[in-house]
Amino acid sequence: MCIFCKIVNKEIPSNPVLESDDFLAFHDLNPKAPVHILVIPKIHVESFNEVSGEIMEKMTPFIQEVAKEMGVEHSGYRLITNIGANGGQEVKHLHYHLLGGAKLKWGHFADADPKDFI
């Protein structure tokens, strides 16, 4: 069982922001912005590559509600999901990072040379 499934099952504590029958949003333990929330489906889905349209249809308004709850729906926020090893996915359970609360920079590629990726 993955760490996010354990959080859903209340085997590991979290700092929740919003919860529904299908989804859970909680504060990231290692925040990269003043607001850094993880949003997950309660059922185990390995990544965006495996998620159904039905889940995404329900998850979209839930994520929008999280943004409202955190007070970033008007100021702006970044929504990220990592897919697979090259995409930086560390936990094999679909999750979105909702980042906001400040003017966010695009730092991880700021000094990258595109030739390094060819």
MOHU-V485697 format. One line per field, one symbol per residue. ss: DSSP state (a for helix, b for strand, c for the rest). phi: phi as a letter, one per 30 degrees, with the letter a starting at -180 (. if undefined). burial: + if it has 16 or more other ideal C-beta (glycine too) atoms within 10 Angstrom, else -. A space follows every 50 residues. Layout:
ss = ???
phi = ???
burial = ???
This chain:
ss = ccaaaaaacccccccbbbbcccbbbbbcccccccbbbbbbbccccccaaa ccaaaaaaaaaaaaaaaaacccccccbbbbccccccccccccccbbbbbb cccccccccccccaaaac
phi = .ddddddedidbdbcdcabbdcbbbbdddbdcaecbccbbddddbdaedc dddddddddeddddddededicdcdjacbbbcbidddidccdaeacccca iaddccddcecdceddcc
burial = ---++-++-----+--++----++++-+----+-++++++++--+-++-- +---+---+--++-+++--+-+----++---+------+---++++++++ +-----------------
